[in-house]
Amino acid sequence: MPPELPAQPAQPQVRKNFLKFLRSFLGIVRILQIVFGAGLWITIAANKYEGSIHFVLFVAVLFWLLTLALFFLTLLDKQDLVPLLGGERWLCTNLAHDVAATVLYLPAVGVMIYKTDRNSFCNLEAYKHPCLFKIYLTATVFACLCCLAYLLSVTFGACRKCRGEQTVIC
């Protein structure tokens, strides 16, 4: 019977990377993106919507899901498992995701501002019919916060890339 080998403690390194990412700037911004994105699409989806609001809902759900994937892959330190986009390209992948999110959130914010303005007439106390003004206003605030959070991560990622760094964690 061969002698037993002592178990290698891999758990502390994983836990250290886990906590390091959660405390990093990008980890905090990713959490904000997930929370604001969920607030946006839940606000819209829980109420009646039509027309160009479908685009806003598409952008919100798409980038909420992609951000969740990036967040958990980085949190669990599994970015090397992503073919073509992981490993040493992970910073560029995150940067491209954040740029695309920012670019698509800008027209989404515009749509929400337009829809909010179009429904501002029913913001009167005497108005008795169902009104979407407060819902659209809430969604507009969430969309603006999402766009700002993605813009922050674009700036952060671009600064890291310009310095020649390869990882998303400081």
Secondary structure, 3 states (H helix, E strand, C coil): CCCCCCCCCCHHHHHHHHHHHHHCHHHHHHHHHHHHHHHHHHHHHCCCCCCCHHHHHHHHHHHHHHHHHHHHHHHCCCHHHCCCCCHHHHHHHHHHHHHHHHHHHHHHHHHHHHHHHHCHHHCCCCCCCCCCHHHHHHHHHHHHHHHHHHHHHHHHHHHHHHCCCCCCCC
